[in-house]
């Protein structure tokens, strides 16, 4: 796949996610899509898990928006970087946030198959999110990384 098409798909996904439009995002995913968010200790595989992961992510960050500001590509991988803006809400992380919207540098690695997004690895600094949200990083990590010896629960998502 050429770099232009990869970027087109990534930008379409950024728009869909910034609107919290799960059906539009799902249309861009390969049926075997793997969505990873290391900061949140989550991995989702396949359509059902990815849909659940996105719904859960948007419940935690209902005003999520991302802007892609740069990119680099080879023949099968695209890496984008930019800024995610989001407000931590709800009880998922075991803390009560200050209600302020965080602005975080992000990098996102995409892989592709059959003219669709087959993999997304969404990376950001959890400590920075916690700092801007007025919560303890240690408390959030205890919630997210309970039982470090076990793999991340499938579908807990980004």
C-alpha positions in Angstrom: 0.0 0.0 0.0 1.3 3.4 -0.8 2.0 6.1 1.9 -0.7 8.4 0.6 -3.4 5.7 1.0 -2.1 4.8 4.5 -2.3 8.4 5.6 -5.7 8.8 4.1 -7.0 5.9 6.2 -5.2 7.2 9.4 -6.7 10.6 8.9 -10.2 9.2 8.4 -9.8 7.2 11.6 -8.7 10.3 13.5 -11.8 12.1 12.3 -14.1 9.2 13.2 -12.5 8.9 16.7 -12.6 12.6 17.2 -16.4 12.5 16.6 -16.6 9.3 18.8 -18.2 7.7 15.8 -17.6 4.0 16.5 -19.4 2.7 13.3 -17.3 4.9 11.1 -14.1 3.8 12.8 -15.1 0.1 12.5 -15.5 0.5 8.8 -11.8 1.3 8.5 -10.7 -1.7 10.5 -9.7 -5.1 9.1 -11.6 -8.0 10.6 -8.5 -9.1 12.4 -7.7 -5.6 13.7 -5.3 -5.4 16.7 -5.7 -2.2 18.8 -3.0 -1.6 21.5 -2.8 1.1 24.1 0.3 0.3 26.3 -0.3 3.2 28.7 -3.7 1.7 29.4 -2.5 -1.9 29.5 -5.0 -2.9 26.8 -5.1 -4.9 23.6 -8.2 -5.6 21.6 -8.3 -8.2 18.8 -11.0 -8.6 16.1 -14.1 -6.6 15.4 -16.2 -7.3 18.6 -13.3 -6.6 21.0 -12.4 -3.4 19.0 -15.9 -2.1 19.1 -16.1 -2.8 22.9 -12.7 -1.1 23.4 -13.7 2.0 21.5 -17.0 2.3 23.4 -15.2 2.0 26.7 -12.5 4.4 25.7 -15.0 7.1 24.7 -16.9 6.5 28.0 -13.7 7.4 29.8 -12.8 10.2 27.5 -16.0 11.5 26.0 -14.5 14.6 24.4 -11.5 12.8 22.9 -10.0 14.5 19.8 -6.7 13.9 18.0 -4.8 16.0 15.5 -2.2 14.3 13.4 0.7 16.7 12.9 3.3 14.6 11.1 4.0 11.1 9.7 6.5 8.8 8.2 5.8 5.6 6.2 7.4 2.6 4.7 5.7 0.1 2.4 3.5 -1.4 5.1 3.7 0.8 8.2 2.7 4.3 9.0 3.7 6.2 12.1 1.9 9.4 13.0 2.4 11.9 15.8 0.3 14.7 17.1 -1.8 15.8 20.0 -4.7 14.1 21.7 -7.0 16.3 23.8 -9.3 14.5 26.3 -10.9 14.8 29.7 -10.6 11.8 32.1 -14.0 11.0 33.4 -15.8 8.1 35.1 -14.6 5.5 37.6 -12.6 3.2 35.2 -9.3 4.4 36.6 -10.2 4.3 40.3 -9.7 8.1 40.8 -11.7 11.3 40.6 -10.2 13.7 38.0 -10.3 17.5 38.1 -12.4 17.8 35.0 -9.8 19.6 33.0 -9.1 18.7 29.4 -5.6 17.3 28.9 -3.4 17.9 25.8 -1.0 15.1 25.3 1.7 14.3 22.7 0.8 11.0 21.0 2.4 8.7 18.5 0.4 6.1 16.7 1.8 3.2 14.6 -0.5 1.7 12.0 -0.2 -1.5 10.0 -2.5 -2.4 7.0 -4.0 -5.3 5.2 -6.5 -5.5 2.4 -6.7 -1.7 2.1 -7.8 -1.4 5.8 -6.2 -0.7 9.1 -5.0 -4.0 10.6 -3.1 -2.7 13.6 -3.0 0.5 15.7 -0.6 1.0 18.6 -1.6 4.2 20.4 1.1 5.6 22.7 1.0 8.5 25.2 2.5 9.3 28.6 0.1 8.1 31.3 1.9 10.2 33.9 1.3 13.4 31.9 -2.4 12.5 31.5 -2.6 11.9 35.3 -0.8 15.2 36.1 -3.0 17.3 33.9 -6.1 15.5 35.2 -5.1 16.1 38.9 -4.8 12.5 39.9 -2.2 10.2 41.2 -0.3 8.2 38.6 0.4 5.5 41.2 -3.3 5.1 41.9 -4.2 4.9 38.2 -1.4 2.4 37.6 -2.5 0.2 40.5 -6.0 0.1 38.9 -4.7 -0.5 35.3 -1.9 -2.8 36.1 -3.4 -5.0 38.8 -1.9 -8.5 38.6 1.1 -7.5 36.5 1.9 -11.1 35.8 -1.2 -11.5 33.8 -1.6 -10.2 30.2 -3.8 -7.2 29.6 -7.5 -8.1 29.6 -8.8 -8.4 26.1 -11.1 -5.7 24.9 -10.4 -3.3 27.8 -9.4 -1.0 25.0 -8.4 2.4 23.9 
